[in-house]
Amino acid sequence: EFHTILNSDEMLGLICQLLDIILSSEFLFFIYAVIKTLTEFWVI
């Protein structure tokens, strides 16, 4: 069985911190714009 260095509680806390950083910045909107652009590009 594979064991990670972080346990589930620590991992969840880390993910929450990352989400707070992403949501509090323009990063999320940047990612959305990139994905939307790529999607439109591949559709054409």
C-alpha positions as CSV (number, residue, x, y, z in Angstrom):
1,E,0.0,0.0,0.0
2,F,1.3,3.4,-0.9
3,H,1.6,6.0,1.9
4,T,2.1,9.7,1.3
5,I,4.2,12.0,3.4
6,L,1.2,14.0,4.4
7,N,-1.8,12.5,6.0
8,S,-5.3,13.3,4.8
9,D,-5.9,16.1,7.3
10,E,-2.7,17.9,6.4
11,M,-3.3,17.4,2.7
12,L,-6.8,18.9,3.0
13,G,-5.5,21.9,4.9
14,L,-2.8,22.4,2.3
15,I,-5.4,22.3,-0.5
16,C,-7.6,24.8,1.3
17,Q,-4.7,27.2,1.7
18,L,-3.9,26.9,-2.0
19,L,-7.6,27.5,-2.9
20,D,-7.6,30.6,-0.7
21,I,-4.5,31.9,-2.5
22,I,-5.9,31.2,-5.9
23,L,-9.4,32.6,-5.2
24,S,-8.0,35.7,-3.6
25,S,-6.0,36.6,-6.7
26,E,-6.6,37.0,-10.4
27,F,-5.0,33.6,-11.0
28,L,-8.4,31.7,-11.2
29,F,-9.7,34.1,-13.9
30,F,-6.4,33.8,-15.8
31,I,-6.7,30.0,-15.8
32,Y,-10.4,30.3,-16.9
33,A,-9.4,32.6,-19.8
34,V,-6.6,30.2,-20.9
35,I,-8.9,27.2,-20.8
36,K,-11.6,29.1,-22.7
37,T,-9.1,30.2,-25.3
38,L,-7.7,26.7,-25.8
39,T,-11.2,25.2,-26.0
40,E,-12.2,27.7,-28.7
41,F,-9.0,27.1,-30.5
42,W,-9.4,23.3,-30.6
43,V,-13.1,23.6,-31.6
44,I,-12.1,25.5,-34.7
